[in-house]
């Protein structure tokens, strides 16, 4: 179990490291928008106001957004802090934490990482306990507390209660959508051959590799999306500023 805990820590560390780049870029974009809104756009607003010119809708949206951010930045900050605190407090209650964990599993990419991470923990921990001579029902009861997502904690607990009633684990897993078909079929092979712990070890390696591959490619997958987003933001700001200036100079020239 100590080895499994070390592997779990390594997997979670890789996920955090993969998230570092997009997080830094995201906050850099927020900072850039804040600087433009606080220092650049107010001066342009004054300039455009003195000219009494009719501004394009994109420029009006940009200036209105800037005024809103400058005027209500403190309330926005308070709202964000309150939201973070609320989510953390809700996470301490079992029912709300379960809802949060259900939402996490539905998020593209991150849901897949969370699912494979918990499947890896489930398979590796169960294999280790079975190798140590722990019975399947006792092992499932213990493993339910080792997974990190409450959805899987709940599902494994249900598996535990059904195993106590005499059902085969593989049959239970096959009827549960939270466990892949590969897992239930391999578990059935392991049960019939008497090599369930070895089969679970193989599955744990497979799911750990899946987590590792996704986390390695996470930055690569998110980088194009972030670049497109940055390009759209910069392009919108640039066009909103340049268009009215160009129109004004054209009128003056004519």
HELIX and SHEET records of a PDB file:
HELIX    1   1 UNK A    2  UNK A   35  1                                  34    
HELIX    2   2 UNK A   36  UNK A   40  3                                   5    
HELIX    3   3 UNK A   41  UNK A   51  1                                  11    
HELIX    4   4 UNK A   57  UNK A   90  1                                  34    
HELIX    5   5 UNK A   94  UNK A  106  1                                  13    
HELIX    6   6 UNK A  110  UNK A  131  1                                  22    
HELIX    7   7 UNK A  136  UNK A  143  1                                   8    
HELIX    8   8 UNK A  150  UNK A  164  1                                  15    
HELIX    9   9 UNK A  169  UNK A  174  1                                   6    
HELIX   10  10 UNK A  181  UNK A  193  1                                  13    
HELIX   11  11 UNK A  196  UNK A  253  1                                  58    
END                                                                             
